[in-house]
Each structure stands twice: as structure tokens, then as C-alpha cells.
Amino acid sequence: MNSSSSTSSAPEASGDEAQRRPKYAVPAVDKALDVLELLSAQAVPMTQAQIARALGREASELFRLLGALEARGYLRRDTSGAYVLTLKLFELSRTHSPHEQLMQAAALPMREFAEQARESCHLSILHRDQVLVLAQVDGPMPLRLSVETGSLHSVVETVSGQVLLANSSLEERGAILSSRGEYLRLGAADRERFLARLDDIRRDGWAYAEGLRFIGGRDLGVPVGSPEAHTRAVLTVASLKGRYGLDDLFDILPHLQRCAAEIARLAGIAAS
């Protein structure tokens, strides 16, 4: 399925991404980051020629760069000679991650909740203007939904994102929404309804939706930590429609809220 994707062109930066780039470019650094981001996005081994074609560069100008990245341990070559990312970037991010304590605090409460509720759950945070899944625990049932740890999702079109937006300041919320095409494409009335939904979520302390990500999917999410905390997260259950009646799904809401409160307490981000 991925054989053709490795030669596709890298996506052009959006207007907002272009604005966030430094005023004075550093070509060598930009080139190295382009390679790392491309290999991360494609998630398949790519040859020097394929990388060059995807980035719109000459293969010869990437030769020394790829060698340097390989020598420093960021890339390795498979048996065919194609380049793949190593785990070095992941290790660096975990070493200095401000969310390591949050993940450690969440591990046991999430496992206990999944066993009790017999549902999978995942913990997410805001990463710039997207939702980043920090941790995922599978429920014990043989048929279940699972969300990949480290994956990025829309902050507008997911329950997790809506809970995080609802518990952000109005200034932060506005800045995030101003960069999201899913929100900007909405008409005035739909934008007003979306903002009203965020207010309802903040007031109620939970959010529920059906079919946001795919037909038949249902999500129930609660905030982790207070809106005033520096670190904010959301705990979400993803389930399949028809497996339970609506009342049965909401039976787990108190358990989900208690789990979120315990994570916040252990991580030190509970409301004072």
C-alpha cells in the first residue's frame, strides 16, 4: 500500500507555516529538517533519489547531508540501501519532554479504568494547533478501537480537541482556530454553533459526539487538570455505535471523570 507514497511530492507549507519560519533562512538546517520531516510523514524507506525527487532537489546535493544524518544516528539504511528514521528523535523528545510526568501519572489509572470500563482510552494534549496522543490503553475486549500513540489529529473535528479548546483561554483558542482550515471553512452560523458547543463543554466538564472521525464511532472525553493549569490534557474513550445504548455509555462517565481526576492529582495539575 505504501510503495507509491515514497515518491510523492512533499506537501507545500501552508501560509501559516510559512509565517512561523524564521525570517533569515539557514539552508543546511532547513534541508536537514526537510529530510527528517519527509521520512517521518512517508513512514517508509526512501532512497536518496526518491528523497531528492520528493523535495525537488538534486540527489547530489543530499549526498553529504544524508551521510551526516546517518553518522549522527538520526537515519539508518535498510538492506536495500534506502533511508529510514531511527528512534533517536523519539529518545531526545522523551528525555526532555515536559509531559513525561503526566504520562507516568496516567499509566496506572488508565489501565485500571480500561479494565473496569472494558473500554480503550487515550490521553491527549495540544501540540501547536493539533491534538497529540500521549498515551493509549486498550480495553480487554477482543473487538475495540485503538488510537495510535504519537498520532496527530484535528483539534476541531475530534472530541479530544474540542475539550482542549474549551478549556483554553479565549486568546489561545482564537489563535488556534485562526490557523485551522476546518474551522475557517465553516459559515458564520456554524462557527457560532461550534463556539457555543465549546462553552457548553467547559460548563459541563465533558463532551460527547458521534461520527466525528468515522461513521459509527462515538467519543466521550473529559478534561485532565484545571483550565488554569500550565499543562492541560484530555482523557477520551472511543467506542463503536451499537455496542451499547447511549445510557450505557454514559454509565462510564463518572468512572472516566474519576480517572482524569486521579491523573491530575498524581501529575500535580489538579485544581487547587
N, C-alpha and C positions, 0 to 999 in steps of 0.2 A: 504493500500500500504506500510505502514511503519512498519507493525507488525514484519516482519522478520529482518528488518535492525537493530533493537535494540540489537540483539545478535551477530551481525557480528563482526569480529575482527577489532580492531583499526588499521589504516594504519601505517606501519612502517615508521620511519623518513627517509627522503632521505639523501643522503650523505652530501648535503649542509646544511640541517637542523641539522644533527649531528655535523658538524663543528661549527655551531653557538652556540651550547650548551656549558655551562661553563665547564672548564677543571675539576673542582672539584665539583662533584655532591652533591646535598643536597636531599637525598632520600625522606624526608617527603614533601618537596616543590614540587619535581618532581611528586610525587604520586598525590598530590592535583591538580596540573596543568593538569596531565593526565586525571583526572576525569572531570574537568571543560571542557577541550577541547573535550573529548569524548561526553559529553552530548550536547555540542554546535554543534558538527558535526552530531550527530544522530538526534537531534531535536525531539525526542520522549521520553516519560518517560521510565526509566530503573530501574529495581530492583537492589538491592545490588549484587545478584548472577549474573545478566546479566552484570553489570559493571565489576565485577571481571573477568568473563569469557572473555569479550572483551579486557580487559587489560592484561590478562594472569596472574592474581594474585589470591590469596586465598580470599574468601569472608570475612573470619575472620579478615584479616589484613586491610580491608577497613572499618570495623565497626566504629571505633573511628573517623577515618578521615571524613566519611560521616556525622557523628553526629556533628563534629566540624564545617563543612561547612554549615550544616543546622542551627546550633546555631548562626553562624555569618551572616546568611541571604543570603548566596550565593545559597543555594539549598532549595527546599521545597518538601514535599511528597504529591502526589495526593491521591485520595480516596482509591486507590489500594495499597498504600504504596510505589509506585515507585517514584524515584527521578527525578526532573526537575530543570532546572536553573530558578532563579528569575531574576528580572531586575536590581539587584544590580551592576553587572559588567557594564551594559549599563549606569547606572546612574553615576558610577565612571568615565567612559570614557568621558561622556558628560561634567561632571563637570570640567575636566582638558583638554578637547580637544582643541588643537591649531586651529582647524578648525571650532569652534563654530561661530566665527565672519564671516567666509566665508559662512556658511550655513544661517546665519541671513541675510547677504547681498544678498544672492541669492534668498531668498524666494519670494519677490515681483516681481523682474524682470522675474523669471522663470514662475510665474503664468500669468503675462501679455503676455509673449511670447507664452505660451501654448494656451491662449485664442485667440491671434491674428493669430498664425500659424495653430491652430486647430490640433496640434500635441503634443504628450507627449515628455518630455525632461528630461534628468537626468544629474547630476553633479557628477564628479568622480575625485579621486586623486590617486596618487601612494601610496600603502601600502606595504612596502618592495618591493617584486618583482611581485606584483599583482595590479589589479585595484580595488579600493574600491568605491562603490557608496555611496555618502554622502547624496544626495537628489534626489527625483523623483517627478515630477509634471505631472499628467495625463492630456491629451488633452480632449476637450469636446465631441469628437465623441464617439458613443456607441461601435464602434469596434476600438481598439487601442492596441498598445504594451506598456507594463509597465515593468520596471526593478526594482527589489526589493531593497529598501534602506538597506544598510549594506551588500549587497551581494558582493562576490569577483569574479573577472573574469580574464581571461588570459590577460597579458599585450602584448602578441604577436598577439593573434588571435581576437582582438577587435579593432575597430576604436578608442575608447577611449584610450586604451593602446598605440596604435601607435602614437596618438597625444602627449601623455605624454612622450613617449620615444623620439619623435622628438624634443621636447622642453627641454630635459635634456642635461646635459653636456655629452661629449663623454665618460668621465671616468665613470659617473654614468650609462650611457646607457650600456657600456660594462660590468659593474659589474652585472647589472640586467640580461642582455641576457645570461651571462655565467652560470646563475643558472636556466634558463628556458629550459626544455626539448623540448618544441615545436620549439624553435629556434635551439637548438643543433642537433636535428634530421634532420634539413634541409641540403641538399647538398651545396657544396661551391657556385654554381651558384645561388641557391635560396636564400642563405644568402646575397649574393651580391645584388640581386634584392630587398630584404627586406630592407637592409640598404640604398639603393638608394631611396626607397619609403619614408623612414623616412626623408631623406634630402629634398625630394620634398615637404613633408608635412610641414616641418619647413619653407621652402621658400614660399609656397603658403598661409600658415596660415589656412588651413582646410584639412580635409580628408574625403573621401567617399569610401564606399565599399558595395558590395552586397554579401550576403550569407556567411559572416564570421562566424556567430553564428548558423544560420539555413537557409535552403533553403527558398528563398522568402523574407528574411529580408534585409533591407537596412539601413545603418547608415551614418549619416553626423555629423562630430564633429569639433569643433573649440577650440583653447586653451583659457583659462581664466588666465590672468596675463602674464607678460613677462617671457621669459626663464631665465632671471637673478633674478626673484623674488624668495624669500625663499619658499613661498607657491605657488604651481602651480596646476591648475585644468583643466578639460576639460568639455565642455558642449556639449551634444550629443543628436541628435534626432534619434529615432529608428522608422522606418515605414515599411509597407508591400509593397513589389513589386507589381505593377499592380494597386495600388490605385491611383498613379499619374504617369504621364510621367516624365522622368528624368529632363526635363527643369522645370516642375512644382515644383519638389522637390528642385531644386537649386534656385527657386524663394525665398525660405525662408532663404537662406544663409546670405544675408545682415541683416535680422532680427535676426538671430542666433548670428551673429558677434556683433551686437549692444547690444544684451542681455549680451553676455560674457563681453563686454567692460564695461557695467554698473555694472555688478557684481564685476569686478576687481576694478573699481573706488570706489564703496561703501566699498569693503573689504580692500582697501588701497594697492592693489598689482598690480595696473596698471603701465605700462611702464612710466618712468619719461621723 
